[in-house]
Amino acid sequence: MDGIRIHRESLQSLLPDMAGWRRHLHRNPELSYHETKTAQYIAQLLNSFGCEVRTGIGGHGVTAVIRGKLPGPVVALRADIDALPIQDEKETEYASSVPGVMHACGHDAHTAAMLGIAKYYMENLQYVKGTRKLIFQPAEEVTPGGALPMIAEGVLDDVDAIFGVHLWTPLPYGVIASKAGPFMAAADEFTIEITGRGGHGGLPHETADAVVAGSALVQSLQTIVSRNVNPLQPAVVTVGSFHAGSTANVIAEKARLTGTVRTFDPEIKKQIKQRISDIISATCALYGASGWFDYRDGYPCVVNHESETERFFRVGAQLLGPEAVKESEYIMAGEDFSYYLQHKPGCFMFVGAGNQEIGAHYSHHHPKFDLDERSMLVSGALLMSMADDYAEAASDE
């Protein structure tokens, strides 16, 4: 491993294997906290490569320890393994075989690329400085997530640094991006329940309509970001579901709304939470109803370490050329990789996986989501290059 580019060239021969592993996982997705067969499949392959494998970490988590022949630090690389409750609408031979469940976010490809890394390292131990710990994490899609339980069981105890990748279809294949400091948003959820007074659809004056109160509430909540948050601070308040009523001629007594809040600044988050509560109280009182509010903290903001993000820009330029390496915008999606970065230095990176020509242009969590499988080659090479560069620098100290 005498150069960064060699990783991409050497991994090329493993791309058919990675594609095959990815397609198997895509056909057989499992939801968060239910990744039993997925974990077994991963462990079986890792064992066949000769890795030191541990299973059942924090649920269905799997790790592979790869000990290089040369002295150096312990560098962790992480992939997530769970799928989403979405019906796959792709017309491909590897479409999901599980009704209502699919890999609509690329976790299957994250896993397959990491398996390729494991196989490559095990075949080249004589060149590896230090130890690589590969983390296959369950339950990234659903809070409280799988990172915290794995951390609680010691997955980071011997680790010096950690790196992770997300394949990202909004970026074209061949482009990579990251950002120092706050990068991906804190992702919280809320539930609002409105109780009015139901009644006959023809006698509205005798009721307190939960649908009307809820509709007014949805409109009012949209003013929080536009009128209460500093416009220089990125924030999102979204009502994602609204359930009320059961038939046309009955005024609903109850309504239930759920949504998400995305922020980067803890003070802005606190402000939004209080403003939601105030608006619920005032709006429900206006329509003669009452409201109940539950706010659930989700994953904290992903905060990349400055030195490791500088490493990303330098290593990425050596790997793909300077023109392919971009500074990312703020990403309002959440990620529990944030927890790892609270404990160890590291960097989370996006690898372009979009390709209009092959239909890999749908957004993440879309029923027709797909990606350019060549992006697994880029992500694998990037992760190994980051880990090896870190190990090289540590051994020079």
VENDABEL-V780969 format. One record per helix or strand of 3 or more residues. SS is the DSSP state (alpha for helix, beta for strand). FROM is the first residue (numbers start at 1). LEN is the number of residues. Records with the same first field share a line. If there is no record, write none. Layout:
# VENDABEL-V780969
SS=FROM-LEN ; FROM-LEN
This chain:
# VENDABEL-V780969
alpha=5-23 ; 36-14 ; 107-16 ; 125-3 ; 147-6 ; 204-3 ; 210-12 ; 223-5 ; 266-21 ; 306-15 ; 322-3 ; 337-7 ; 356-3 ; 375-22
beta=52-6 ; 61-7 ; 70-11 ; 129-9 ; 161-12 ; 176-3 ; 181-4 ; 186-10 ; 235-10 ; 254-10 ; 290-10 ; 302-3 ; 325-3 ; 345-11
